[in-house]
Amino acid sequence: MKIGVISDIHGDYEALDNALRQLESLHQVTTVLCAGDLVGRGPDPDRVVQTVRDRNIATVRGNHDEWSYGLSADNRAYLKALPLEWRGDFDGASLFMTHGKPGNNLWGLYRDHVSNTLLNMMLVSLKVDVLITGHTHVPLYVRVQNGCVINPGSLYTFNNVRPTSHSYGVLSLPDMSFLVYDLNGQEQVILS
């Protein structure tokens, strides 16, 4: 089973539409999950939120989703009602999704800031096989004894000191492999 994973759309409808088309036609995913930050910075937040709603994509609330300016009343209500955490089971694997790190959508998991021991402890504590995060705009795939921690990077890119990847991911189950693809050229991003 293949699951598409997106995050940090930030109001960029063009990037979202491109990613969804590739996930469906090229990768033939069964479902798509979104690790938050649908709005903020980009040109078309209302259209992004409406698309995610219309497609019934399981989504968590990112930090930018807390401030939903310029949206229709229905889309503001939708963002406000999004959960901070989401759980699901697919093909024998249990998944936990949050925008930042468990319990906090303002702080992300950067590879150089977390040890394998900490990631193992998180997976055991959450009682899951896969932890899906976003927020950092940097792709992440760490396989540890108790499962894996993944981040697809960001669909949206902007000029800033903070890196952005313009990428999405494909999680394969039950083997828990995870590949990240560049949205521009469809080339696989190499994860360390």
N, CA, C and O atoms as a DFTB+ gen file, in Angstrom:
768 C
 N C O
     1  1       0.838      -1.182       0.000
     2  2       0.000       0.000       0.000
     3  2       0.884       1.247       0.000
     4  3       1.883       1.315       0.717
     5  1       0.500       2.232      -0.817
     6  2       1.240       3.486      -0.875
     7  2       0.373       4.630      -0.357
     8  3      -0.790       4.772      -0.734
     9  1       0.972       5.440       0.517
    10  2       0.287       6.590       1.099
    11  2       1.059       7.848       0.710
    12  3       2.263       7.939       0.948
    13  1       0.372       8.809       0.117
    14  2       0.981      10.092      -0.191
    15  2       1.026      10.948       1.056
    16  3       0.059      10.992       1.817
    17  1       2.144      11.631       1.274
    18  2       2.291      12.480       2.457
    19  2       2.729      13.868       1.997
    20  3       3.752      14.023       1.330
    21  1       1.939      14.868       2.366
    22  2       2.248      16.259       2.027
    23  2       2.246      17.091       3.299
    24  3       1.689      16.685       4.319
    25  1       2.872      18.258       3.228
    26  2       2.891      19.161       4.376
    27  2       3.274      20.555       3.918
    28  3       3.830      20.743       2.836
    29  1       2.967      21.520       4.756
    30  2       3.418      22.907       4.569
    31  2       3.109      23.429       3.168
    32  3       4.003      23.808       2.411
    33  1       1.820      23.435       2.848
    34  2       1.341      23.924       1.555
    35  2       1.357      25.445       1.540
    36  3       1.657      26.056       0.515
    37  1       1.043      26.042       2.647
    38  2       1.110      27.502       2.837
    39  2       0.380      28.288       1.751
    40  3       0.881      29.312       1.284
    41  1      -0.786      27.822       1.352
    42  2      -1.595      28.583       0.410
    43  2      -1.157      28.502      -1.032
    44  3      -1.634      29.284      -1.855
    45  1      -0.267      27.586      -1.374
    46  2       0.220      27.443      -2.755
    47  2      -0.615      26.376      -3.478
    48  3      -0.267      25.195      -3.478
    49  1      -1.715      26.811      -4.089
    50  2      -2.609      25.871      -4.759
    51  2      -1.930      25.165      -5.922
    52  3      -2.135      23.968      -6.124
    53  1      -1.131      25.883      -6.683
    54  2      -0.460      25.276      -7.837
    55  2       0.418      24.098      -7.409
    56  3       0.401      23.049      -8.053
    57  1       1.185      24.263      -6.325
    58  2       2.033      23.176      -5.825
    59  2       1.178      22.018      -5.313
    60  3       1.498      20.853      -5.553
    61  1       0.097      22.338      -4.612
    62  2      -0.796      21.295      -4.104
    63  2      -1.398      20.496      -5.257
    64  3      -1.379      19.266      -5.237
    65  1      -1.922      21.180      -6.245
    66  2      -2.538      20.509      -7.389
    67  2      -1.532      19.620      -8.112
    68  3      -1.855      18.494      -8.492
    69  1      -0.328      20.119      -8.299
    70  2       0.738      19.352      -8.958
    71  2       1.070      18.095      -8.151
    72  3       1.181      17.005      -8.712
    73  1       1.228      18.249      -6.843
    74  2       1.561      17.104      -5.985
    75  2       0.443      16.067      -6.004
    76  3       0.713      14.871      -6.117
    77  1      -0.801      16.510      -5.895
    78  2      -1.915      15.565      -5.886
    79  2      -2.024      14.812      -7.205
    80  3      -2.292      13.610      -7.214
    81  1      -1.818      15.513      -8.324
    82  2      -1.849      14.835      -9.627
    83  2      -0.752      13.780      -9.732
    84  3      -0.994      12.680     -10.228
    85  1       0.455      14.110      -9.267
    86  2       1.563      13.152      -9.333
    87  2       1.341      11.975      -8.383
    88  3       1.636      10.831      -8.729
    89  1       0.826      12.253      -7.200
    90  2       0.571      11.170      -6.248
    91  2      -0.466      10.193      -6.795
    92  3      -0.350       8.983      -6.600
    93  1      -1.471      10.718      -7.474
    94  2      -2.524       9.856      -8.012
    95  2      -2.090       9.129      -9.274
    96  3      -2.256       7.914      -9.375
    97  1      -1.536       9.855     -10.236
    98  2      -1.248       9.229     -11.535
    99  2       0.101       8.517     -11.574
   100  3       0.187       7.394     -12.071
   101  1       1.127       9.134     -11.072
   102  2       2.467       8.554     -11.140
   103  2       2.693       7.498     -10.061
   104  3       3.197       6.412     -10.346
   105  1       2.322       7.817      -8.830
   106  2       2.601       6.917      -7.701
   107  2       1.421       6.007      -7.349
   108  3       1.595       4.995      -6.669
   109  1       0.236       6.364      -7.807
   110  2      -0.978       5.585      -7.585
   111  2      -1.178       5.246      -6.109
   112  3      -1.340       4.086      -5.730
   113  1      -1.161       6.303      -5.287
   114  2      -1.339       6.122      -3.850
   115  2      -2.793       5.773      -3.532
   116  3      -3.707       6.107      -4.286
   117  1      -2.982       5.103      -2.413
   118  2      -4.316       4.730      -1.953
   119  2      -5.001       5.901      -1.258
   120  3      -6.209       6.098      -1.395
   121  1      -4.221       6.669      -0.516
   122  2      -4.756       7.812       0.221
   123  2      -3.664       8.864       0.371
   124  3      -2.489       8.589       0.127
   125  1      -4.060      10.072       0.774
   126  2      -3.116      11.168       1.000
   127  2      -3.341      11.704       2.406
   128  3      -4.479      11.882       2.840
   129  1      -2.243      11.960       3.114
   130  2      -2.276      12.555       4.444
   131  2      -1.551      13.899       4.395
   132  3      -0.602      14.064       3.628
   133  1      -1.992      14.858       5.209
   134  2      -1.368      16.181       5.230
   135  2      -0.987      16.563       6.659
   136  3      -1.822      16.551       7.562
   137  1       0.288      16.901       6.845
   138  2       0.813      17.237       8.170
   139  2       0.734      18.729       8.489
   140  3       1.570      19.250       9.227
   141  1      -0.260      19.415       7.941
   142  2      -0.566      20.764       8.382
   143  2       0.081      21.915       7.633
   144  3       0.814      21.725       6.662
   145  1      -0.214      23.114       8.117
   146  2       0.136      24.397       7.504
   147  2      -0.423      24.503       6.090
   148  3       0.322      24.626       5.118
   149  1      -1.738      24.454       5.996
   150  2      -2.419      24.641       4.723
   151  2      -2.316      26.085       4.256
   152  3      -2.286      26.341       3.052
   153  1      -2.263      27.036       5.191
   154  2      -2.291      28.460       4.848
   155  2      -1.030      29.164       5.347
   156  3      -0.187      28.584       6.031
   157  1      -0.941      30.451       4.972
   158  2       0.189      31.275       5.394
   159  2       1.166      31.471       4.253
   160  3       1.672      30.499       3.691
   161  1       1.437      32.722       3.906
   162  2       2.427      33.121       2.914
   163  2       1.975      33.024       1.456
   164  3       2.198      33.967       0.698
   165  1       1.358      31.938       1.041
   166  2       1.054      31.695      -0.368
   167  2      -0.140      32.473      -0.882
   168  3      -0.876      33.078      -0.103
   169  1      -0.338      32.458      -2.221
   170  2      -1.316      33.321      -2.870
   171  2      -2.769      32.851      -2.834
   172  3      -3.663      33.657      -3.090
   173  1      -3.042      31.583      -2.529
   174  2      -4.407      31.080      -2.690
   175  2      -4.850      30.172      -1.539
   176  3      -5.195      29.012      -1.765
   177  1      -4.842      30.698      -0.291
   178  2      -5.158      29.842       0.851
   179  2      -6.576      29.277       0.823
   180  3      -6.784      28.119       1.184
   181  1      -7.552      30.077       0.399
   182  2      -8.931      29.599       0.393
   183  2      -9.092      28.396      -0.547
   184  3      -9.784      27.434      -0.215
   185  1      -8.464      28.454      -1.693
   186  2      -8.555      27.353      -2.655
   187  2      -7.849      26.101      -2.133
   188  3      -8.322      24.985      -2.350
   189  1      -6.731      26.282      -1.452
   190  2      -6.009      25.142      -0.857
   191  2      -6.887      24.447       0.176
   192  3      -7.052      23.228       0.137
   193  1      -7.451      25.222       1.099
   194  2      -8.278      24.632       2.153
   195  2      -9.485      23.940       1.540
   196  3      -9.835      22.832       1.948
   197  1     -10.126      24.575       0.567
   198  2     -11.296      23.975      -0.063
   199  2     -10.942      22.671      -0.762
   200  3     -11.714      21.713      -0.709
   201  1      -9.793      22.620      -1.414
   202  2      -9.364      21.394      -2.100
   203  2      -9.124      20.265      -1.105
   204  3      -9.559      19.136      -1.334
   205  1      -8.442      20.557      -0.011
   206  2      -8.190      19.554       1.018
   207  2      -9.512      19.066       1.605
   208  3      -9.685      17.872       1.851
   209  1     -10.433      19.984       1.827
   210  2     -11.761      19.609       2.342
   211  2     -12.504      18.744       1.337
   212  3     -13.030      17.689       1.691
   213  1     -12.550      19.189       0.078
   214  2     -13.294      18.463      -0.957
   215  2     -12.758      17.050      -1.169
   216  3     -13.520      16.130      -1.466
   217  1     -11.458      16.883      -1.018
   218  2     -10.843      15.572      -1.223
   219  2     -10.819      14.728       0.056
   220  3     -10.365      13.584       0.050
   221  1     -11.311      15.307       1.138
   222  2     -11.383      14.606       2.422
   223  2     -10.014      14.056       2.840
   224  3      -9.904      12.913       3.283
   225  1      -8.972      14.887       2.693
   226  2      -7.611      14.508       3.069
   227  2      -7.457      14.653       4.583
   228  3      -7.700      15.727       5.134
   229  1      -7.058      13.580       5.249
   230  2      -6.811      13.643       6.694
   231  2      -5.686      14.645       6.945
   232  3      -4.604      14.541       6.367
   233  1      -5.960      15.617       7.817
   234  2      -5.048      16.743       8.022
   235  2      -4.992      17.108       9.498
   236  3      -5.983      16.989      10.218
   237  1      -3.818      17.554       9.938
   238  2      -3.684      18.105      11.284
   239  2      -3.460      19.612      11.186
   240  3      -3.089      20.130      10.133
   241  1      -3.690      20.304      12.296
   242  2      -3.558      21.750      12.325
   243  2      -2.099      22.160      12.532
   244  3      -1.474      21.790      13.525
   245  1      -1.578      22.916      11.597
   246  2      -0.239      23.466      11.723
   247  2      -0.274      24.801      12.434
   248  3      -1.348      25.355      12.666
   249  1       0.885      25.319      12.780
   250  2       0.934      26.597      13.484
   251  2       0.356      27.738      12.659
   252  3      -0.288      28.625      13.219
   253  1       0.567      27.742      11.341
   254  2       0.000      28.800      10.501
   255  2      -1.514      28.661      10.366
   256  3      -2.200      29.645      10.088
   257  1      -2.031      27.477      10.557
   258  2      -3.471      27.268      10.466
   259  2      -4.211      27.883      11.651
   260  3      -5.437      27.990      11.634
   261  1      -3.469      28.284      12.672
   262  2      -4.068      28.960      13.827
   263  2      -4.518      30.374      13.467
   264  3      -5.430      30.914      14.093
   265  1      -3.879      30.974      12.457
   266  2      -4.197      32.346      12.041
   267  2      -4.701      32.294      10.612
   268  3      -3.916      32.408       9.671
   269  1      -5.990      32.126      10.443
   270  2      -6.571      31.871       9.125
   271  2      -7.216      33.121       8.545
   272  3      -8.435      33.178       8.383
   273  1      -6.411      34.109       8.236
   274  2      -6.931      35.351       7.680
   275  2      -7.239      35.188       6.191
   276  3      -6.574      34.422       5.493
   277  1      -8.244      35.909       5.715
   278  2      -8.557      35.936       4.294
   279  2      -9.250      34.698       3.774
   280  3      -9.237      34.447       2.569
   281  1      -9.855      33.917       4.651
   282  2     -10.556      32.708       4.227
   283  2     -12.057      32.891       4.355
   284  3     -12.531      33.764       5.082
   285  1     -12.795      32.061       3.642
   286  2     -14.244      32.045       3.814
   287  2     -14.560      31.582       5.240
   288  3     -13.726      30.960       5.899
   289  1     -15.759      31.888       5.700
   290  2     -16.160      31.500       7.053
   291  2     -16.113      29.986       7.219
   292  3     -15.679      29.493       8.261
   293  1     -16.554      29.242       6.209
   294  2     -16.532      27.771       6.281
   295  2     -15.115      27.235       6.386
   296  3     -14.856      26.311       7.158
   297  1     -14.198      27.801       5.621
   298  2     -12.814      27.330       5.651
   299  2     -12.119      27.724       6.956
   300  3     -11.276      26.977       7.453
   301  1     -12.461      28.881       7.513
   302  2     -11.921      29.264       8.833
   303  2     -12.392      28.274       9.888
   304  3     -11.609      27.839      10.733
   305  1     -13.661      27.921       9.837
   306  2     -14.208      26.962      10.803
   307  2     -13.553      25.599      10.642
   308  3     -13.281      24.915      11.629
   309  1     -13.299      25.204       9.399
   310  2     -12.637      23.922       9.135
   311  2     -11.244      23.893       9.768
   312  3     -10.895      22.926      10.445
   313  1     -10.442      24.948       9.552
   314  2      -9.091      24.997      10.123
   315  2      -9.140      24.987      11.650
   316  3      -8.346      24.308      12.302
   317  1     -10.074      25.741      12.208
   318  2     -10.175      25.811      13.661
   319  2     -10.506      24.445      14.264
   320  3     -10.090      24.134      15.380
   321  1     -11.260      23.634      13.517
   322  2     -11.679      22.321      14.016
   323  2     -10.651      21.212      13.763
   324  3     -10.820      20.095      14.252
   325  1      -9.591      21.506      13.007
   326  2      -8.592      20.467      12.737
   327  2      -7.926      20.008      14.031
   328  3      -7.661      20.824      14.913
   329  1      -7.657      18.720      14.150
   330  2      -6.989      18.220      15.357
   331  2      -5.489      18.525      15.325
   332  3      -4.905      18.693      14.255
   333  1      -4.882      18.593      16.492
   334  2      -3.428      18.753      16.559
   335  2      -2.722      17.434      16.266
   336  3      -1.567      17.419      15.840
   337  1      -3.427      16.328      16.498
   338  2      -2.845      15.000      16.280
   339  2      -3.861      14.107      15.587
   340  3      -5.067      14.275      15.767
   341  1      -3.378      13.168      14.802
   342  2      -4.234      12.240      14.067
   343  2      -3.621      10.845      14.151
   344  3      -2.400      10.695      14.107
   345  1      -4.464       9.834      14.272
   346  2      -4.026       8.436      14.279
   347  2      -4.795       7.662      13.218
   348  3      -5.962       7.940      12.945
   349  1      -4.118       6.689      12.629
   350  2      -4.774       5.811      11.673
   351  2      -4.011       4.506      11.553
   352  3      -2.836       4.417      11.908
   353  1      -4.698       3.499      11.046
   354  2      -4.095       2.188      10.823
   355  2      -4.263       1.810       9.365
   356  3      -5.364       1.867       8.818
   357  1      -3.159       1.423       8.742
   358  2      -3.162       1.020       7.341
   359  2      -2.258      -0.189       7.172
   360  3      -1.111      -0.181       7.620
   361  1      -2.759      -1.199       6.544
   362  2      -1.965      -2.368       6.158
   363  2      -1.110      -2.910       7.312
   364  3       0.061      -3.245       7.127
   365  1      -1.714      -2.991       8.501
   366  2      -1.025      -3.546       9.651
   367  2      -0.081      -2.601      10.370
   368  3       0.594      -3.010      11.314
   369  1      -0.019      -1.346       9.943
   370  2       0.871      -0.366      10.591
   371  2       0.030       0.731      11.234
   372  3      -0.962       1.181      10.659
   373  1       0.429       1.153      12.418
   374  2      -0.251       2.255      13.088
   375  2       0.536       3.541      12.845
   376  3       1.760       3.568      12.980
   377  1      -0.188       4.611      12.484
   378  2       0.415       5.895      12.142
   379  2      -0.065       6.975      13.099
   380  3      -1.210       6.965      13.551
   381  1       0.827       7.899      13.394
   382  2       0.515       9.075      14.213
   383  2       1.033      10.278      13.442
   384  3       2.191      10.299      13.025
   385  1       0.173      11.294      13.247
   386  2       0.586      12.473      12.494
   387  2       0.352      13.723      13.327
   388  3      -0.685      13.884      13.970
   389  1       1.344      14.603      13.297
   390  2       1.274      15.897      13.957
   391  2       2.085      16.875      13.111
   392  3       2.903      16.459      12.291
   393  1       1.861      18.164      13.307
   394  2       2.577      19.125      12.469
   395  2       4.027      19.294      12.904
   396  3       4.935      19.186      12.081
   397  1       4.248      19.552      14.160
   398  2       5.607      19.778      14.664
   399  2       6.168      18.520      15.281
   400  3       6.659      17.630      14.587
   401  1       6.088      18.460      16.587
   402  2       6.448      17.232      17.293
   403  2       5.259      16.880      18.176
   404  3       4.424      17.746      18.434
   405  1       5.153      15.656      18.644
   406  2       3.996      15.292      19.459
   407  2       3.795      16.273      20.621
   408  3       4.704      16.527      21.411
   409  1       2.574      16.813      20.696
   410  2       2.234      17.736      21.769
   411  2       2.509      19.198      21.486
   412  3       2.176      20.048      22.311
   413  1       3.116      19.528      20.328
   414  2       3.477      20.917      20.061
   415  2       3.607      21.156      18.558
   416  3       4.462      20.552      17.909
   417  1       2.766      22.030      17.998
   418  2       2.862      22.288      16.555
   419  2       3.765      23.472      16.214
   420  3       3.815      23.902      15.061
   421  1       4.471      23.996      17.203
   422  2       5.417      25.098      16.959
   423  2       6.873      24.650      16.911
   424  3       7.736      25.421      16.491
   425  1       7.159      23.441      17.326
   426  2       8.534      22.940      17.353
   427  2       8.632      21.702      16.477
   428  3       7.803      20.797      16.574
   429  1       9.638      21.663      15.628
   430  2       9.791      20.543      14.709
   431  2      10.897      19.591      15.099
   432  3      11.694      19.870      15.995
   433  1      10.934      18.465      14.415
   434  2      11.978      17.460      14.622
   435  2      13.018      17.587      13.512
   436  3      12.759      17.229      12.363
   437  1      14.175      18.089      13.858
   438  2      15.301      18.179      12.927
   439  2      16.242      17.014      13.213
   440  3      16.487      16.684      14.373
   441  1      16.762      16.397      12.173
   442  2      17.600      15.203      12.352
   443  2      18.798      15.458      13.254
   444  3      19.156      14.601      14.061
   445  1      19.419      16.620      13.130
   446  2      20.608      16.867      13.946
   447  2      20.275      17.230      15.398
   448  3      21.178      17.463      16.202
   449  1      18.971      17.278      15.735
   450  2      18.573      17.602      17.106
   451  2      17.966      16.419      17.856
   452  3      17.663      16.530      19.044
   453  1      17.788      15.294      17.177
   454  2      17.159      14.136      17.830
   455  2      18.010      12.885      17.631
   456  3      18.593      12.670      16.568
   457  1      18.063      12.083      18.663
   458  2      18.811      10.825      18.588
   459  2      17.862       9.688      18.221
   460  3      16.643       9.820      18.339
   461  1      18.426       8.588      17.783
   462  2      17.631       7.393      17.519
   463  2      16.939       6.915      18.791
   464  3      15.810       6.427      18.739
   465  1      17.605       7.052      19.922
   466  2      17.018       6.652      21.201
   467  2      15.753       7.456      21.485
   468  3      14.735       6.891      21.883
   469  1      15.813       8.766      21.282
   470  2      14.638       9.614      21.504
   471  2      13.508       9.233      20.548
   472  3      12.353       9.149      20.963
   473  1      13.825       9.003      19.285
   474  2      12.793       8.643      18.316
   475  2      12.159       7.301      18.661
   476  3      10.945       7.136      18.539
   477  1      12.983       6.336      19.095
   478  2      12.444       5.051      19.554
   479  2      11.489       5.260      20.732
   480  3      10.413       4.666      20.780
   481  1      11.892       6.105      21.673
   482  2      11.055       6.377      22.840
   483  2       9.737       7.028      22.436
   484  3       8.692       6.702      23.000
   485  1       9.769       7.941      21.472
   486  2       8.542       8.581      20.999
   487  2       7.595       7.552      20.395
   488  3       6.402       7.548      20.699
   489  1       8.120       6.685      19.544
   490  2       7.287       5.675      18.897
   491  2       6.666       4.727      19.929
   492  3       5.490       4.379      19.826
   493  1       7.450       4.317      20.911
   494  2       6.937       3.431      21.964
   495  2       5.878       4.151      22.789
   496  3       4.822       3.589      23.079
   497  1       6.158       5.384      23.164
   498  2       5.225       6.165      23.974
   499  2       3.898       6.381      23.248
   500  3       2.829       6.303      23.854
   501  1       3.977       6.654      21.947
   502  2       2.770       6.872      21.147
   503  2       2.084       5.573      20.755
   504  3       0.932       5.577      20.321
   505  1       2.803       4.450      20.910
   506  2       2.304       3.122      20.521
   507  2       1.970       3.070      19.030
   508  3       0.892       2.628      18.632
   509  1       2.935       3.540      18.205
   510  2       2.751       3.552      16.755
   511  2       4.008       3.033      16.062
   512  3       5.079       2.919      16.659
   513  1       3.834       2.726      14.785
   514  2       4.949       2.282      13.948
   515  2       5.556       3.424      13.147
   516  3       6.753       3.417      12.858
   517  1       4.726       4.412      12.784
   518  2       5.173       5.525      11.943
   519  2       4.729       6.835      12.568
   520  3       3.557       7.010      12.901
   521  1       5.673       7.756      12.725
   522  2       5.391       9.119      13.174
   523  2       5.580      10.043      11.980
   524  3       6.670      10.112      11.412
   525  1       4.522      10.753      11.596
   526  2       4.559      11.686      10.463
   527  2       4.565      13.101      11.016
   528  3       3.720      13.463      11.835
   529  1       5.534      13.905      10.557
   530  2       5.626      15.296      10.994
   531  2       5.776      16.215       9.787
   532  3       5.931      15.758       8.654
   533  1       5.729      17.495      10.047
   534  2       5.957      18.533       9.043
   535  2       6.755      19.648       9.696
   536  3       7.711      19.395      10.429
   537  1       6.353      20.889       9.423
   538  2       6.833      22.108      10.073
   539  2       8.239      22.559       9.680
   540  3       8.449      23.753       9.466
   541  1       9.193      21.664       9.580
   542  2      10.588      22.078       9.370
   543  2      10.882      22.466       7.929
   544  3      11.876      23.145       7.672
   545  1      10.048      22.057       6.986
   546  2      10.249      22.262       5.549
   547  2      11.420      21.445       5.014
   548  3      11.855      21.647       3.880
   549  1      11.927      20.532       5.821
   550  2      13.071      19.703       5.442
   551  2      12.648      18.228       5.487
   552  3      12.152      17.762       6.513
   553  1      12.840      17.491       4.387
   554  2      12.483      16.071       4.404
   555  2      13.285      15.292       5.443
   556  3      14.438      15.604       5.742
   557  1      12.623      14.262       5.981
   558  2      13.247      13.444       7.012
   559  2      12.737      12.015       6.884
   560  3      11.543      11.781       6.694
   561  1      13.653      11.072       6.989
   562  2      13.286       9.660       7.095
   563  2      14.326       8.997       7.982
   564  3      15.495       8.870       7.615
   565  1      13.876       8.578       9.155
   566  2      14.760       7.892      10.079
   567  2      14.098       6.574      10.451
   568  3      13.000       6.548      11.006
   569  1      14.779       5.489      10.138
   570  2      14.292       4.159      10.494
   571  2      15.018       3.738      11.765
   572  3      16.247       3.700      11.806
   573  1      14.253       3.426      12.790
   574  2      14.811       2.999      14.066
   575  2      14.197       1.651      14.431
   576  3      13.343       1.138      13.708
   577  1      14.622       1.091      15.526
   578  2      14.195      -0.246      15.925
   579  2      12.670      -0.387      16.004
   580  3      12.121      -1.415      15.605
   581  1      11.992       0.632      16.512
   582  2      10.551       0.540      16.749
   583  2       9.683       1.100      15.635
   584  3       8.465       1.178      15.795
   585  1      10.274       1.493      14.509
   586  2       9.489       2.029      13.406
   587  2      10.249       3.090      12.652
   588  3      11.461       2.986      12.468
   589  1       9.523       4.131      12.205
   590  2      10.199       5.208      11.474
   591  2       9.516       6.542      11.725
   592  3       8.343       6.608      12.091
   593  1      10.287       7.602      11.518
   594  2       9.810       8.974      11.622
   595  2      10.039       9.612      10.267
   596  3      11.138       9.551       9.716
   597  1       8.958      10.244       9.718
   598  2       9.052      10.807       8.368
   599  2       8.540      12.242       8.324
   600  3       7.704      12.656       9.127
   601  1       9.065      12.978       7.364
   602  2       8.617      14.335       7.061
   603  2       8.794      14.512       5.553
   604  3       9.896      14.305       5.045
   605  1       7.740      14.890       4.823
   606  2       7.860      15.038       3.374
   607  2       8.512      16.333       2.926
   608  3       8.740      16.522       1.732
   609  1       8.817      17.229       3.857
   610  2       9.303      18.550       3.484
   611  2       8.112      19.447       3.162
   612  3       6.985      19.145       3.554
   613  1       8.350      20.534       2.459
   614  2       7.286      21.509       2.190
   615  2       6.930      21.550       0.710
   616  3       7.798      21.441      -0.156
   617  1       5.625      21.710       0.432
   618  2       5.206      21.947      -0.949
   619  2       5.533      23.374      -1.359
   620  3       5.921      23.625      -2.500
   621  1       5.376      24.303      -0.430
   622  2       5.596      25.718      -0.719
   623  2       7.081      26.070      -0.573
   624  3       7.767      25.558       0.312
   625  1       7.554      26.934      -1.439
   626  2       8.923      27.442      -1.298
   627  2       8.880      28.960      -1.233
   628  3       8.009      29.590      -1.834
   629  1       9.801      29.533      -0.520
   630  2       9.900      30.981      -0.415
   631  2      11.345      31.344      -0.130
   632  3      12.116      30.527       0.373
   633  1      11.701      32.571      -0.453
   634  2      13.061      33.048      -0.212
   635  2      13.188      33.430       1.251
   636  3      12.545      34.366       1.725
   637  1      14.029      32.689       1.955
   638  2      14.194      32.902       3.384
   639  2      15.489      32.208       3.797
   640  3      16.030      31.393       3.050
   641  1      15.971      32.530       4.965
   642  2      17.144      31.830       5.486
   643  2      16.786      30.388       5.833
   644  3      17.656      29.517       5.857
   645  1      15.516      30.139       6.099
   646  2      15.046      28.800       6.413
   647  2      14.885      28.014       5.104
   648  3      14.240      28.501       4.175
   649  1      15.455      26.820       5.017
   650  2      15.345      26.046       3.775
   651  2      13.926      25.533       3.546
   652  3      13.195      25.246       4.494
   653  1      13.551      25.424       2.284
   654  2      12.291      24.808       1.897
   655  2      12.583      23.823       0.779
   656  3      13.462      24.065      -0.048
   657  1      11.857      22.719       0.747
   658  2      12.243      21.633      -0.155
   659  2      11.416      21.509      -1.421
   660  3      11.903      20.947      -2.402
   661  1      10.175      22.012      -1.446
   662  2       9.288      21.869      -2.605
   663  2       9.139      20.391      -2.957
   664  3       9.391      19.977      -4.088
   665  1       8.719      19.600      -1.955
   666  2       8.686      18.148      -2.122
   667  2       7.479      17.523      -1.433
   668  3       6.795      18.162      -0.634
   669  1       7.239      16.272      -1.759
   670  2       6.208      15.455      -1.129
   671  2       6.777      14.053      -0.959
   672  3       7.833      13.740      -1.509
   673  1       6.081      13.202      -0.198
   674  2       6.600      11.868       0.061
   675  2       5.605      10.772      -0.246
   676  3       4.401      11.008      -0.354
   677  1       6.139       9.553      -0.386
   678  2       5.336       8.358      -0.582
   679  2       5.803       7.316       0.438
   680  3       6.944       6.854       0.404
   681  1       4.893       6.965       1.340
   682  2       5.150       5.950       2.356
   683  2       4.591       4.629       1.853
   684  3       3.416       4.545       1.494
   685  1       5.434       3.592       1.826
   686  2       4.989       2.257       1.412
   687  2       4.841       1.375       2.643
   688  3       5.724       1.314       3.498
   689  1       3.709       0.700       2.708
   690  2       3.432      -0.217       3.813
   691  2       3.158      -1.603       3.253
   692  3       2.602      -1.718       2.161
   693  1       3.530      -2.654       3.963
   694  2       3.915      -2.662       5.373
   695  2       5.404      -2.485       5.629
   696  3       5.811      -2.486       6.790
   697  1       6.242      -2.334       4.600
   698  2       7.695      -2.303       4.832
   699  2       8.195      -0.974       5.404
   700  3       9.356      -0.882       5.803
   701  1       7.343       0.059       5.452
   702  2       7.683       1.369       6.010
   703  2       8.843       2.051       5.294
   704  3       9.622       2.768       5.922
   705  1       8.963       1.835       3.996
   706  2       9.940       2.615       3.236
   707  2       9.305       3.966       2.900
   708  3       8.082       4.082       2.813
   709  1      10.143       4.980       2.714
   710  2       9.645       6.333       2.466
   711  2      10.546       7.011       1.455
   712  3      11.756       7.110       1.656
   713  1       9.949       7.480       0.364
   714  2      10.689       8.194      -0.666
   715  2      10.145       9.602      -0.779
   716  3       8.936       9.814      -0.689
   717  1      11.029      10.566      -0.975
   718  2      10.648      11.963      -1.130
   719  2      10.972      12.387      -2.551
   720  3      12.041      12.080      -3.080
   721  1      10.027      13.102      -3.165
   722  2      10.162      13.507      -4.563
   723  2      10.122      15.023      -4.681
   724  3       9.297      15.687      -4.053
   725  1      11.021      15.557      -5.491
   726  2      11.044      16.974      -5.788
   727  2       9.855      17.296      -6.685
   728  3       9.627      16.605      -7.678
   729  1       9.108      18.318      -6.354
   730  2       7.905      18.661      -7.095
   731  2       8.201      19.216      -8.482
   732  3       7.367      19.100      -9.380
   733  1       9.361      19.810      -8.671
   734  2       9.702      20.395      -9.962
   735  2      10.089      19.363     -11.006
   736  3       9.558      19.366     -12.116
   737  1      11.013      18.482     -10.651
   738  2      11.567      17.579     -11.657
   739  2      11.264      16.129     -11.444
   740  3      11.719      15.283     -12.213
   741  1      10.493      15.812     -10.401
   742  2      10.110      14.438     -10.123
   743  2      11.292      13.548      -9.783
   744  3      11.182      12.323      -9.848
   745  1      12.412      14.139      -9.425
   746  2      13.569      13.351      -9.027
   747  2      13.493      13.053      -7.541
   748  3      13.064      13.882      -6.738
   749  1      13.914      11.862      -7.204
   750  2      13.906      11.473      -5.801
   751  2      14.932      12.290      -5.024
   752  3      16.082      12.429      -5.441
   753  1      14.498      12.823      -3.897
   754  2      15.398      13.545      -3.004
   755  2      16.115      12.495      -2.149
   756  3      15.481      11.600      -1.590
   757  1      17.421      12.615      -2.055
   758  2      18.209      11.666      -1.263
   759  2      18.112      12.058       0.209
   760  3      18.409      13.194       0.577
   761  1      17.696      11.110       1.043
   762  2      17.593      11.349       2.480
   763  2      18.746      10.674       3.190
   764  3      19.130       9.557       2.847
   765  1      19.298      11.357       4.183
   766  2      20.395      10.762       4.936
   767  2      19.875       9.972       6.104
   768  3      20.660       9.395       6.857
